Amino acid sequence: MAARRKGGDRRRTKAYREFVSEAEEILDRMRGELADLADGRGRGAEPDPELVNRMFRSAHSLKGLSGMFGIDGISELSHHLEDVLDRLRLGRARLDETAIALLEEAVALIGLALERLEDGEATGISDSAAGLIARIDAWTAAPTAAEAGADLDLDPLILRALTEYEEHRLRENLRRGRRIHVVEASFDILTFEEGLAELTSAVREVGEVLSTLPSPGESPESQIRFSLLAATDLDADVLARRLDLRPEAVRSATRGSAEPAPRAPEPASAPAHDEPAYDAPREPADADASDGTLELGSLKSISETVRVDIRKLDELMNLVGELVIQRSALAKLAGSLRRDAGTARAGAELEKVLKGLERKLQELQAGVLEVRMVPLRQVFEKLSRVVRRLRRDTDKEVRLDIRGADTELDKLIVEELVDPLMHVVRNAFDHAIEPPDERVAAGKPREGCIRLEAFQRGNDVVIAATDDGRGIDVDTVRRRAIERGMVAENEELSRKELLELVFAPGLSTRSEVTETSGRGVGMDVVRANITALGGIVDIDSTPGRGTSVTMTLPITLAIIQALIVGACDQRFAIPLNSVRETLLLDPSDVQRSDGRELLNLRGEALPLRRLASEFQLGPVERGQKQYAVVLGIGDARLGLLVDRLEGQQDVVIKPIQGPIRSVRGIAGATELGDSGAVLVLDVSALVDDARGREGQGGAPRRMA
């Protein structure tokens, strides 16, 4: 019991939650890598050395992470998993059935240990884990295949820079009779990563990249020179042509010969010996390097990525936002100077400088936004684990079909998506997907499917969760809504309007409570969460065929382009990605139906709202010119009447405090550079409210 309480206390800490999240991501990655290894072996293919090395790195990361958090059981298992992979990647053991079985059991036991950890249980070594560790120890104690010990006829500077793993791959390629070449290249600092990735990919099409090394000598200003050590069957001149490089950019790595090195003898048995669990560069054989030659080992990369606290990115984005505001203020000042005859020339010069500043600011803004973007894969993989666990704990057969997992969103939005998506998937599993026998009787496959699909549409990302289950019975929805007093018994409602009631607080079509999703309530919370992110959620369902829940979200909530509008004496900012069009209002385009105003937009009727009335700003003067701003999120549209259109501007949305914070339809505030602060409209809330009041689900009606 003490262990359980201790686990429960740890579970409540933010650091612990971060450990579990990151450990599960690493483990999921390892599962995929292991599946690829096992699949390749089943086809009789040689194991991909890079795949084995990536899995080794994953095990090493998991060992370090769990050790840092004091999760000794997982750390011990990861250490032994790392031992197995280290022997495989260094060629000291073959990837046979025994090795695959050890890897699969280790990964499975680490997964079970993480699940026990999530449940607040003890984290020590279980009996099954202890048995596996003993078998791994016996396996690693067996005689190893020794590396060929012959001297390598390569430049000693190159050899000194290679790690043990890279030297093993070098020897393995020489054993196969491949040529070893040095490929030299140079890229602009700003395009270095893209250039290196493109060149590496091209080399891998014809061989193997053994190592990435800095080039001797100084690099030109704003350039980075480097070398790839490559193994291939091609001659140097042929490889240069394939890579579209100058002939002198590719040379043989062997000393005094362009011929391939002689084949090394086949590996022989030798006693096992301990090796470090990381790739440590070799100590130089000769301390005296040639004069004027760069030490290749001194510039080896230690990491390709760095973890950054999101709060630091927020601070950086706020600074960029302040610069954007100051740029706008300077632009207005330049305009004023140009209009004055005495300062027109100075104003023109200032505008030229501002154009250059604007270009650099746009590059900086785009760069910071890109850093904040993360793929939805991490959320989708968590949902995949949930479905696997539910399938294991119930009698249902359900698979999760994931598409578009590499679609990117702002990290803050992705973090807030976990709960609503989790609820939608659990609801689909519990309420929508039928038991296997019921599906077969209905002519469906025994296995149900929940499809998660994400894709970018303009400045929005669309996420759709679709199942092939029983669908929503709108008659049951109507009956429950009448029982709860949400609608009158004689009230006429369309099928779309009835489906919208699913988002009403407390409405459920289930009478019993389940562990998976309770009574099914909470779709109102899903809509509230998505709306808070500036998005909108829709639902569609066909009885007997399934249900689809579609969420449309902005890519980022940081710096956005906004349309500045006015109503009475107030100004507001509207996110430009929600603006479909603007038009000068013709009074004849406004019509009334059942006491509601509608905008006739080229023969289609849209819900119409007056901005001044929405926020009780005061009456609009008769005869005053007005504009209609057509807002849209997804398929839902709304006409918003304003008094003035004041132009477009980049803005940074900032949270607001005080009573106005709770006003629905307000997303935040921003500064405009002329010392004026304006409120930013929450378009998704306005559209949602209009849809609820109009009861049209956002679909325009055709006018006579």
C-alpha positions as CSV (number, residue, x, y, z in Angstrom):
1,M,0.0,0.0,0.0
2,A,2.9,2.4,0.8
3,A,4.2,1.9,-2.7
4,R,0.8,2.7,-4.2
5,R,0.5,5.9,-2.2
6,K,4.0,7.0,-3.2
7,G,3.2,6.3,-6.8
8,G,0.0,8.3,-6.5
9,D,1.8,11.2,-5.0
10,R,4.4,11.1,-7.8
11,R,1.6,10.9,-10.3
12,R,0.2,14.2,-9.3
13,T,3.4,16.1,-10.1
14,K,3.8,17.9,-13.4
15,A,7.3,16.5,-13.8
16,Y,5.9,13.0,-13.4
17,R,3.3,13.6,-16.1
18,E,6.0,14.9,-18.4
19,F,8.0,11.8,-17.8
20,V,5.2,9.4,-18.6
21,S,4.3,11.4,-21.7
22,E,7.8,11.5,-23.0
23,A,8.5,7.8,-22.1
24,E,5.4,6.7,-23.9
25,E,6.4,8.7,-27.0
26,I,9.9,7.0,-27.0
27,L,8.3,3.6,-26.4
28,D,5.8,4.1,-29.3
29,R,8.7,5.0,-31.6
30,M,10.5,1.8,-30.5
31,R,7.4,-0.3,-31.2
32,G,7.3,1.0,-34.7
33,E,11.1,0.5,-35.2
34,L,10.8,-3.1,-33.8
35,A,7.9,-3.9,-36.1
36,D,9.9,-2.7,-39.1
37,L,12.9,-4.9,-38.0
38,A,10.7,-8.0,-37.5
39,D,8.9,-7.4,-40.8
40,G,12.2,-7.1,-42.7
41,R,13.6,-10.3,-41.1
42,G,10.3,-12.1,-42.0
43,R,11.0,-11.1,-45.7
44,G,14.5,-12.4,-45.5
45,A,16.0,-8.9,-45.9
46,E,19.2,-7.8,-44.2
47,P,18.4,-5.6,-41.1
48,D,18.7,-1.9,-41.8
49,P,21.7,-0.8,-39.7
50,E,20.3,2.8,-39.4
51,L,17.1,1.4,-38.0
52,V,18.9,-0.7,-35.4
53,N,21.0,2.3,-34.4
54,R,17.9,4.5,-34.1
55,M,16.3,1.9,-31.8
56,F,19.5,1.7,-29.7
57,R,19.3,5.5,-29.4
58,S,15.7,5.3,-28.3
59,A,16.6,2.7,-25.6
60,H,19.5,4.8,-24.4
61,S,17.2,7.9,-24.1
62,L,14.6,5.9,-22.2
63,K,17.3,4.6,-19.8
64,G,18.6,8.0,-19.1
65,L,15.1,9.6,-18.7
66,S,13.8,6.9,-16.3
67,G,17.1,7.0,-14.4
68,M,16.8,10.7,-14.0
69,F,13.3,10.4,-12.5
70,G,14.3,7.5,-10.2
71,I,12.1,4.9,-12.0
72,D,14.6,2.1,-11.4
73,G,12.6,-0.8,-12.9
74,I,12.2,0.9,-16.3
75,S,15.8,2.1,-16.2
76,E,17.1,-1.4,-15.6
77,L,14.9,-2.9,-18.3
78,S,16.0,-0.2,-20.8
79,H,19.6,-0.8,-19.9
80,H,19.4,-4.5,-20.8
81,L,17.4,-3.7,-24.0
82,E,20.2,-1.3,-24.9
83,D,22.7,-4.1,-24.4
84,V,20.9,-6.3,-26.9
85,L,20.7,-3.5,-29.5
86,D,24.3,-2.5,-28.9
87,R,25.5,-6.1,-29.9
88,L,23.3,-6.1,-32.9
89,R,24.3,-2.7,-34.2
90,L,28.1,-3.4,-33.7
91,G,27.7,-6.7,-35.6
92,R,28.5,-8.9,-32.6
93,A,25.3,-10.8,-32.9
94,R,22.8,-11.7,-35.6
95,L,19.2,-10.5,-35.7
96,D,17.7,-14.0,-35.3
97,E,14.5,-15.2,-33.7
98,T,16.1,-15.2,-30.3
99,A,17.1,-11.6,-30.6
100,I,13.7,-10.5,-31.9
101,A,12.0,-12.3,-29.0
102,L,14.2,-10.6,-26.4
103,L,13.5,-7.2,-28.0
104,E,9.7,-7.8,-28.2
105,E,9.5,-9.0,-24.6
106,A,11.6,-6.1,-23.3
107,V,9.5,-3.5,-25.1
108,A,6.2,-5.2,-23.9
109,L,7.4,-5.3,-20.3
110,I,8.5,-1.7,-20.4
111,G,5.0,-0.8,-21.7
112,L,3.4,-2.8,-18.8
113,A,5.7,-1.0,-16.3
114,L,4.5,2.4,-17.7
115,E,0.9,1.3,-17.4
116,R,1.5,0.2,-13.7
117,L,3.2,3.5,-13.2
118,E,0.2,5.4,-14.5
119,D,-2.1,3.5,-12.1
120,G,0.1,4.5,-9.2
121,E,1.6,1.1,-8.5
122,A,5.2,0.2,-7.5
123,T,7.9,0.6,-10.1
124,G,10.3,-2.1,-9.1
125,I,11.4,-5.2,-11.1
126,S,8.6,-7.7,-11.6
127,D,9.2,-11.5,-11.6
128,S,8.7,-11.6,-15.4
129,A,11.1,-8.7,-15.9
130,A,13.7,-10.4,-13.7
131,G,13.5,-13.5,-15.7
132,L,14.0,-11.6,-19.0
133,I,17.0,-9.7,-17.5
134,A,18.6,-13.1,-16.7
135,R,18.0,-14.4,-20.2
136,I,19.5,-11.2,-21.7
137,D,22.5,-11.5,-19.4
138,A,23.0,-15.1,-20.6
139,W,22.6,-14.0,-24.3
140,T,25.1,-11.1,-24.0
141,A,27.6,-13.4,-22.2
142,A,27.7,-15.7,-25.2
143,P,30.8,-15.5,-27.5
144,T,30.6,-12.5,-29.8
145,A,31.6,-12.1,-33.5
146,A,34.8,-10.2,-33.4
147,E,35.4,-7.3,-35.8
148,A,38.1,-7.9,-38.4
149,G,41.3,-6.5,-36.9
150,A,43.2,-5.6,-40.0
151,D,44.5,-2.0,-40.3
152,L,42.2,0.2,-42.4
153,D,43.9,1.9,-45.3
154,L,42.2,5.2,-44.7
155,D,43.3,8.7,-43.8
156,P,44.1,8.6,-40.1
157,L,42.4,11.9,-39.5
158,I,39.2,10.4,-40.7
159,L,39.7,7.2,-38.6
160,R,40.2,9.3,-35.4
161,A,36.9,11.1,-35.9
162,L,34.8,7.9,-36.3
163,T,32.8,6.5,-33.4
164,E,32.9,2.8,-32.7
165,Y,29.6,2.3,-34.5
166,E,30.8,4.3,-37.5
167,E,34.0,2.3,-37.7
168,H,32.0,-1.0,-37.5
169,R,29.8,0.2,-40.5
170,L,33.0,1.2,-42.3
171,R,34.5,-2.3,-41.9
172,E,31.2,-4.0,-42.9
173,N,31.1,-2.0,-46.1
174,L,34.7,-2.8,-46.9
175,R,34.0,-6.5,-46.3
176,R,31.3,-6.2,-48.9
177,G,33.8,-4.7,-51.4
178,R,32.3,-1.2,-51.4
179,R,34.3,1.9,-52.2
180,I,34.8,4.5,-49.5
181,H,34.6,8.2,-50.6
182,V,34.8,11.6,-49.0
183,V,32.1,13.9,-50.4
184,E,32.9,17.6,-49.8
185,A,30.2,20.3,-49.9
186,S,29.4,23.8,-48.8
187,F,26.1,25.5,-48.1
188,D,24.9,28.9,-47.1
189,I,24.3,29.1,-43.3
190,L,20.6,29.8,-43.8
191,T,20.1,26.8,-46.0
192,F,22.6,24.4,-44.4
193,E,20.1,22.0,-42.8
194,E,18.0,21.7,-46.0
195,G,21.2,21.2,-48.1
196,L,22.7,18.6,-45.8
197,A,19.4,16.7,-45.7
198,E,19.1,16.7,-49.5
199,L,22.7,15.6,-50.1
200,T,22.5,12.9,-47.4
201,S,19.3,11.6,-49.0
202,A,20.9,11.5,-52.5
203,V,23.9,9.6,-51.1
204,R,21.7,7.0,-49.4
205,E,20.0,6.3,-52.7
206,V,23.3,4.8,-54.0
207,G,25.0,3.7,-50.7
208,E,25.4,4.4,-47.1
209,V,26.4,7.6,-45.2
210,L,28.9,6.5,-42.7
211,S,29.6,9.8,-41.0
212,T,29.3,13.6,-41.3
213,L,32.6,15.4,-40.8
214,P,33.8,19.0,-40.9
215,S,36.1,19.9,-43.8
216,P,39.7,21.0,-43.2
217,G,40.4,24.6,-43.7
218,E,38.4,27.7,-43.1
219,S,34.9,28.2,-44.5
220,P,34.0,31.3,-46.5
221,E,32.0,33.9,-44.7
222,S,28.3,32.9,-44.4
223,Q,29.2,29.3,-45.6
224,I,29.5,26.0,-43.8
225,R,31.9,23.4,-45.3
226,F,31.6,19.8,-44.4
227,S,32.3,16.3,-45.6
228,L,30.3,13.1,-45.8
229,L,32.1,9.7,-45.5
230,A,30.1,7.5,-47.9
231,A,30.2,3.8,-48.9
232,T,29.0,2.9,-52.4
233,D,29.6,0.6,-55.3
234,L,30.2,3.7,-57.6
235,D,33.5,5.2,-58.6
236,A,34.3,8.7,-57.4
237,D,33.6,10.4,-60.8
238,V,30.3,8.5,-61.3
239,L,29.2,9.4,-57.7
240,A,30.0,13.1,-58.4
241,R,27.8,13.1,-61.5
242,R,25.0,11.4,-59.6
243,L,25.2,14.0,-56.9
244,D,25.5,16.9,-59.4
245,L,28.9,17.9,-57.8
246,R,32.2,19.0,-59.3
247,P,34.5,16.0,-59.9
248,E,37.0,17.3,-57.3
249,A,34.3,17.3,-54.7
250,V,34.3,13.5,-54.4
251,R,37.6,11.7,-53.7
252,S,38.6,8.3,-52.4
253,A,39.1,8.0,-48.7
254,T,41.9,5.5,-49.0
255,R,45.5,6.6,-49.0
256,G,47.1,6.7,-52.4
257,S,44.5,4.6,-54.2
258,A,41.1,5.0,-55.7
259,E,40.6,1.3,-55.7
260,P,38.3,-0.4,-53.2
261,A,40.1,-1.8,-50.1
262,P,40.6,-5.5,-50.1
263,R,37.9,-7.6,-48.5
264,A,38.4,-8.2,-44.8
265,P,38.2,-11.8,-43.6
266,E,34.9,-13.1,-42.3
267,P,34.2,-12.4,-38.6
268,A,35.5,-14.9,-36.2
269,S,34.5,-15.7,-32.6
270,A,36.2,-13.9,-29.8
271,P,35.5,-13.4,-26.1
272,A,32.9,-10.8,-25.1
273,H,34.1,-7.5,-23.7
274,D,32.3,-4.6,-22.2
275,E,31.7,-1.6,-24.4
276,P,30.4,1.9,-23.5
277,A,26.7,2.4,-24.0
278,Y,27.4,5.5,-26.2
279,D,29.4,6.3,-29.2
280,A,32.7,7.8,-27.9
281,P,35.2,9.1,-30.4
282,R,38.4,7.2,-30.5
283,E,41.5,8.7,-28.9
284,P,43.9,9.9,-31.5
285,A,46.6,7.3,-32.4
286,D,49.1,10.1,-32.9
287,A,48.9,13.3,-31.0
288,D,50.8,15.2,-33.7
289,A,48.4,16.1,-36.5
290,S,49.7,17.5,-39.7
291,D,50.3,21.3,-39.6
292,G,47.4,23.4,-40.8
293,T,44.9,20.5,-40.7
294,L,41.7,20.8,-38.8
295,E,41.1,18.2,-36.1
296,L,38.1,16.4,-37.5
297,G,36.9,15.0,-34.2
298,S,36.7,18.4,-32.6
299,L,33.5,19.5,-34.4
300,K,31.4,16.3,-34.2
301,S,27.8,17.2,-33.6
302,I,26.5,16.5,-30.1
303,S,22.8,17.0,-30.8
304,E,20.5,17.8,-33.6
305,T,17.7,19.1,-31.4
306,V,17.3,21.1,-28.2
307,R,14.3,21.2,-25.9
308,V,13.0,24.7,-25.3
309,D,10.4,25.7,-22.6
310,I,7.3,26.9,-24.4
311,R,7.2,29.9,-22.1
312,K,10.5,31.1,-23.6
313,L,8.9,30.8,-27.1
314,D,5.9,32.8,-25.8
315,E,8.3,35.5,-24.5
316,L,10.0,35.6,-27.9
317,M,6.7,35.7,-29.7
318,N,5.6,38.6,-27.5
319,L,8.8,40.5,-28.3
320,V,8.2,39.9,-32.0
321,G,4.6,41.2,-31.5
322,E,6.0,44.3,-29.9
323,L,8.2,44.9,-32.8
324,V,5.3,44.4,-35.2
325,I,3.4,47.1,-33.2
326,Q,6.3,49.5,-33.3
327,R,6.7,48.9,-37.1
328,S,3.0,49.9,-37.5
329,A,3.6,53.1,-35.5
330,L,6.6,53.9,-37.6
331,A,4.7,53.3,-40.8
332,K,2.0,55.8,-39.7
333,L,4.8,58.3,-38.8
334,A,6.4,57.9,-42.2
335,G,3.0,58.5,-43.9
336,S,2.6,61.7,-41.9
337,L,6.0,62.9,-42.9
338,R,5.4,62.3,-46.5
339,R,2.2,64.3,-46.5
340,D,4.1,67.3,-45.1
341,A,6.0,69.2,-47.8
342,G,8.8,70.0,-45.5
343,T,9.5,66.5,-44.5
344,A,8.3,64.6,-47.6
345,R,11.8,63.5,-48.6
346,A,12.6,62.2,-45.1
347,G,9.3,60.4,-45.0
348,A,10.1,58.7,-48.3
349,E,13.5,57.6,-47.0
350,L,11.9,56.3,-43.8
351,E,9.4,54.2,-45.9
352,K,12.3,52.6,-47.8
353,V,14.0,51.6,-44.5
354,L,10.6,50.3,-43.2
355,K,10.2,48.1,-46.2
356,G,13.4,46.3,-45.4
357,L,12.5,46.1,-41.8
358,E,9.2,44.6,-42.7
359,R,10.8,41.9,-44.7
360,K,13.1,40.9,-41.9
361,L,10.3,41.0,-39.4
362,Q,8.2,38.7,-41.5
363,E,11.1,36.3,-41.7
364,L,11.6,36.5,-37.9
365,Q,7.9,36.0,-37.3
366,A,7.7,33.1,-39.7
367,G,10.7,31.5,-38.0
368,V,9.3,31.8,-34.5
369,L,6.0,30.5,-35.6
370,E,7.7,27.5,-37.3
371,V,9.5,26.7,-34.1
372,R,6.2,26.6,-32.2
373,M,4.7,24.1,-34.7
374,V,4.5,20.5,-33.7
375,P,2.9,17.5,-35.6
376,L,-0.4,16.0,-34.4
377,R,1.4,12.6,-34.4
378,Q,2.1,12.9,-30.7
379,V,-1.6,13.3,-29.9
380,F,-2.7,10.7,-32.4
381,E,-0.3,8.1,-30.9
382,K,-1.7,8.7,-27.4
383,L,-5.1,8.0,-28.8
384,S,-3.8,4.9,-30.5
385,R,-2.6,3.6,-27.1
386,V,-6.0,4.3,-25.6
387,V,-7.8,2.3,-28.3
388,R,-5.4,-0.6,-27.9
389,R,-6.0,-0.6,-24.2
390,L,-9.8,-0.4,-24.6
391,R,-9.7,-3.2,-27.1
392,R,-7.7,-5.3,-24.6
393,D,-10.1,-4.5,-21.7
394,T,-13.4,-5.1,-23.6
395,D,-15.0,-7.6,-26.0
396,K,-14.9,-5.1,-28.9
397,E,-12.6,-5.3,-31.9
398,V,-11.7,-1.8,-33.0
399,R,-8.8,-0.4,-34.9
400,L,-7.7,3.3,-35.1
401,D,-6.9,4.4,-38.7
402,I,-4.6,7.5,-38.5
403,R,-4.1,9.8,-41.5
404,G,-2.3,13.1,-41.7
405,A,-0.4,12.7,-38.4
406,D,2.4,15.0,-39.7
407,T,0.0,17.9,-40.0
408,E,1.3,20.7,-37.8
409,L,-0.3,23.0,-35.3
410,D,0.8,25.5,-32.7
411,K,2.1,23.5,-29.7
412,L,-0.3,25.2,-27.3
413,I,-3.3,24.2,-29.5
414,V,-2.0,20.6,-29.7
415,E,-1.7,20.4,-26.0
416,E,-5.3,21.6,-25.5
417,L,-6.6,19.1,-28.1
418,V,-5.8,16.0,-26.1
419,D,-8.9,16.1,-23.9
420,P,-11.5,16.8,-26.5
421,L,-10.1,14.3,-29.0
422,M,-9.8,11.7,-26.2
423,H,-13.5,12.2,-25.4
424,V,-14.6,11.9,-29.0
425,V,-12.6,8.7,-29.5
426,R,-13.8,7.1,-26.3
427,N,-17.4,8.0,-27.2
428,A,-16.9,6.4,-30.6
429,F,-15.5,3.3,-29.1
430,D,-18.1,2.9,-26.4
431,H,-21.3,4.3,-28.0
432,A,-20.9,4.0,-31.7
433,I,-18.9,0.8,-32.5
434,E,-21.1,-2.3,-32.1
435,P,-19.9,-5.6,-30.6
436,P,-18.5,-8.0,-33.2
437,D,-21.6,-10.3,-33.4
438,E,-23.9,-7.3,-33.8
439,R,-21.7,-6.0,-36.6
440,V,-21.6,-9.3,-38.4
441,A,-25.4,-9.6,-38.1
442,A,-25.7,-6.1,-39.7
443,G,-23.4,-7.1,-42.6
444,K,-20.4,-5.2,-41.4
445,P,-16.8,-6.5,-40.7
446,R,-16.3,-7.8,-37.2
447,E,-13.6,-5.2,-36.6
448,G,-14.9,-1.6,-36.3
449,C,-12.9,1.3,-37.4
450,I,-12.4,4.8,-36.0
451,R,-10.5,7.0,-38.5
452,L,-8.6,10.1,-37.3
453,E,-7.7,12.4,-40.2
454,A,-6.0,15.8,-40.2
455,F,-5.2,18.1,-43.1
456,Q,-4.5,21.8,-43.7
457,R,-7.1,24.0,-45.4
458,G,-5.9,27.5,-45.9
459,N,-4.9,28.9,-42.5
460,D,-6.9,26.3,-40.7
461,V,-6.3,22.7,-39.8
462,V,-9.3,20.3,-40.0
463,I,-9.4,17.2,-37.8
464,A,-12.1,14.6,-38.4
465,A,-12.9,11.6,-36.2
466,T,-15.1,9.2,-38.2
467,D,-16.5,5.8,-37.1
468,D,-18.4,3.1,-39.0
469,G,-20.7,2.3,-36.0
470,R,-24.4,2.4,-35.5
471,G,-24.8,6.2,-35.9
472,I,-26.9,8.6,-33.8
473,D,-30.6,7.9,-33.4
474,V,-32.1,11.5,-33.8
475,D,-35.5,10.2,-32.5
476,T,-33.8,9.3,-29.3
477,V,-32.0,12.6,-29.2
478,R,-35.4,14.4,-29.6
479,R,-37.1,12.3,-26.9
480,R,-34.3,13.0,-24.4
481,A,-34.3,16.8,-25.3
482,I,-38.1,16.9,-24.7
483,E,-37.7,15.1,-21.3
484,R,-35.1,17.6,-20.3
485,G,-37.2,20.6,-21.4
486,M,-34.7,21.7,-24.1
487,V,-37.3,21.7,-26.8
488,A,-41.1,21.8,-26.9
489,E,-43.0,18.6,-27.8
490,N,-44.6,20.2,-30.8
491,E,-41.5,22.0,-32.0
492,E,-40.4,21.2,-35.5
493,L,-36.7,20.5,-35.8
494,S,-34.6,19.4,-38.8
495,R,-32.3,16.5,-38.6
496,K,-29.3,18.9,-38.5
497,E,-30.9,20.8,-35.6
498,L,-31.4,17.5,-33.7
499,L,-27.8,16.5,-34.2
500,E,-26.7,20.0,-32.9
501,L,-28.5,19.1,-29.6
502,V,-25.8,16.5,-29.0
503,F,-23.6,19.5,-27.9
504,A,-26.2,20.6,-25.3
505,P,-25.0,20.3,-21.7
506,G,-26.1,17.1,-20.0
507,L,-27.8,15.5,-23.0
508,S,-27.1,11.8,-23.4
509,T,-28.6,9.0,-25.4
510,R,-27.3,6.4,-23.0
511,S,-29.0,5.4,-19.8
512,E,-26.2,3.3,-18.3
513,V,-22.8,4.4,-17.0
514,T,-19.7,2.8,-18.5
515,E,-16.1,3.0,-17.5
516,T,-15.0,4.0,-21.0
517,S,-17.0,7.2,-21.4
518,G,-19.5,7.5,-18.5
519,R,-23.0,8.2,-19.8
520,G,-21.7,9.9,-22.9
521,V,-22.1,13.4,-21.7
522,G,-19.4,15.9,-22.4
523,M,-19.8,16.9,-26.0
524,D,-20.7,20.3,-24.7
525,V,-17.3,20.4,-23.1
526,V,-15.7,19.3,-26.4
527,R,-17.4,22.2,-28.2
528,A,-16.4,24.6,-25.4
529,N,-12.8,23.6,-25.6
530,I,-12.6,23.8,-29.3
531,T,-14.3,27.2,-29.3
532,A,-11.8,28.4,-26.7
533,L,-9.1,27.6,-29.2
534,G,-10.7,29.7,-31.9
535,G,-12.2,26.7,-33.7
536,I,-15.5,25.2,-34.4
537,V,-16.9,21.7,-34.2
538,D,-19.5,20.0,-36.4
539,I,-21.2,16.6,-36.2
540,D,-22.9,14.5,-38.9
541,S,-24.3,11.0,-38.6
542,T,-26.1,8.4,-40.7
543,P,-28.0,5.7,-38.9
544,G,-26.4,2.3,-39.3
545,R,-23.3,3.8,-41.1
546,G,-21.5,5.9,-38.6
547,T,-20.8,9.3,-37.2
548,S,-18.2,12.0,-38.0
549,V,-17.1,14.8,-35.7
550,T,-15.2,17.5,-37.5
551,M,-13.0,20.2,-35.8
552,T,-11.7,23.2,-37.6
553,L,-8.9,25.1,-35.9
554,P,-6.5,28.0,-36.6
555,I,-2.9,26.9,-37.2
556,T,-1.7,29.3,-34.5
557,L,-3.0,31.7,-31.8
558,A,0.1,33.8,-31.8
559,I,0.6,36.7,-34.3
560,I,-2.2,36.9,-36.7
561,Q,-3.4,39.2,-39.5
562,A,-6.6,41.0,-38.5
563,L,-9.2,43.2,-40.1
564,I,-9.8,46.3,-38.0
565,V,-13.4,47.4,-37.9
566,G,-15.4,50.0,-36.0
567,A,-18.9,50.1,-34.4
568,C,-20.1,53.3,-32.7
569,D,-17.0,54.7,-31.1
570,Q,-15.3,51.4,-30.5
571,R,-12.8,49.5,-32.6
572,F,-12.4,45.7,-32.9
573,A,-10.0,43.3,-34.6
574,I,-11.3,40.3,-36.5
575,P,-8.9,37.4,-37.4
576,L,-8.4,37.7,-41.1
577,N,-8.5,33.9,-41.7
578,S,-12.1,34.0,-40.6
579,V,-13.1,36.8,-43.0
580,R,-14.6,35.5,-46.3
581,E,-15.4,38.8,-47.8
582,T,-16.5,42.4,-47.1
583,L,-19.1,44.5,-48.9
584,L,-20.9,47.8,-48.6
585,L,-24.3,47.0,-47.3
586,D,-27.4,47.7,-49.5
587,P,-30.4,48.0,-47.1
588,S,-32.4,45.9,-49.5
589,D,-30.1,42.9,-48.8
590,V,-31.3,42.8,-45.2
591,Q,-34.5,40.8,-44.7
592,R,-36.4,39.5,-41.7
593,S,-37.8,36.0,-41.1
594,D,-39.5,34.9,-37.9
595,G,-38.2,38.0,-36.1
596,R,-34.6,37.4,-37.2
597,E,-32.4,39.4,-39.6
598,L,-30.9,37.6,-42.6
599,L,-28.3,38.8,-45.1
600,N,-29.1,38.1,-48.7
601,L,-25.8,37.2,-50.2
602,R,-26.2,36.6,-53.9
603,G,-29.4,34.7,-53.3
604,E,-28.3,32.9,-50.1
605,A,-29.6,33.8,-46.6
606,L,-27.0,34.1,-43.9
607,P,-27.6,34.8,-40.2
608,L,-27.0,38.5,-39.6
609,R,-25.7,40.2,-36.5
610,R,-25.0,43.9,-35.8
611,L,-21.7,44.4,-34.0
612,A,-23.1,47.4,-32.0
613,S,-26.1,45.4,-30.8
614,E,-24.0,42.3,-29.9
615,F,-22.0,44.2,-27.4
616,Q,-24.7,46.8,-26.5
617,L,-22.5,49.7,-27.8
618,G,-25.5,52.0,-28.5
619,P,-27.9,52.7,-31.4
620,V,-26.6,53.2,-35.0
621,E,-27.5,56.5,-36.6
622,R,-30.1,56.3,-39.3
623,G,-28.8,56.7,-42.8
624,Q,-25.3,55.9,-41.7
625,K,-23.3,53.8,-44.2
626,Q,-22.7,50.3,-43.0
627,Y,-20.5,47.3,-44.1
628,A,-21.2,43.6,-44.0
629,V,-18.2,41.4,-43.0
630,V,-18.9,37.8,-44.0
631,L,-17.3,35.5,-41.4
632,G,-16.8,31.8,-41.9
633,I,-15.3,28.8,-40.0
634,G,-15.6,25.5,-41.8
635,D,-19.0,25.5,-43.6
636,A,-20.6,27.9,-41.1
637,R,-21.0,31.5,-42.1
638,L,-22.3,34.7,-40.5
639,G,-22.9,38.3,-41.7
640,L,-21.6,40.9,-39.2
641,L,-22.7,44.6,-39.7
642,V,-20.0,47.2,-38.8
643,D,-19.8,51.0,-39.2
644,R,-16.3,51.2,-40.5
645,L,-13.5,49.2,-42.2
646,E,-10.1,50.5,-41.1
647,G,-7.7,48.2,-42.8
648,Q,-5.6,45.1,-42.1
649,Q,-2.8,44.8,-39.5
650,D,-0.7,42.1,-37.9
651,V,-1.7,41.8,-34.2
652,V,-0.7,39.8,-31.2
653,I,-3.6,38.5,-29.2
654,K,-3.1,39.0,-25.5
655,P,-5.3,37.7,-22.6
656,I,-7.5,40.2,-20.8
657,Q,-8.4,40.4,-17.1
658,G,-11.4,41.7,-15.2
659,P,-15.1,41.3,-15.9
660,I,-14.8,41.6,-19.7
661,R,-12.8,38.4,-19.7
662,S,-16.0,36.4,-19.3
663,V,-17.9,38.2,-22.1
664,R,-18.6,35.6,-24.8
665,G,-17.4,36.6,-28.3
666,I,-14.2,38.3,-27.0
667,A,-11.0,36.3,-27.6
668,G,-8.5,38.9,-26.1
669,A,-7.1,42.3,-26.8
670,T,-4.3,43.8,-28.9
671,E,-2.4,47.1,-29.4
672,L,-2.4,48.8,-32.7
673,G,0.7,50.9,-32.6
674,D,-1.1,54.3,-32.3
675,S,-1.4,53.7,-28.5
676,G,-4.8,52.3,-28.9
677,A,-5.9,48.9,-27.5
678,V,-8.8,47.1,-29.2
679,L,-10.7,43.9,-28.4
680,V,-10.2,40.8,-30.6
681,L,-13.4,39.1,-31.6
682,D,-13.9,35.4,-31.0
683,V,-15.3,34.5,-34.4
684,S,-16.0,30.8,-33.5
685,A,-18.1,31.9,-30.6
686,L,-20.1,34.4,-32.6
687,V,-20.7,31.9,-35.4
688,D,-21.7,29.2,-32.9
689,D,-24.1,31.5,-31.2
690,A,-25.6,32.5,-34.5
691,R,-26.0,28.9,-35.6
692,G,-27.7,28.1,-32.3
693,R,-30.1,31.0,-32.6
694,E,-30.8,30.4,-36.3
695,G,-31.1,26.7,-36.0
696,Q,-29.6,26.2,-39.4
697,G,-26.3,24.5,-38.5
698,G,-24.5,27.1,-40.6
699,A,-26.0,26.0,-43.9
700,P,-27.2,28.9,-46.0
701,R,-30.8,28.8,-47.2
702,R,-31.8,29.6,-50.8
703,M,-34.0,32.6,-51.1
704,A,-37.0,32.8,-53.5
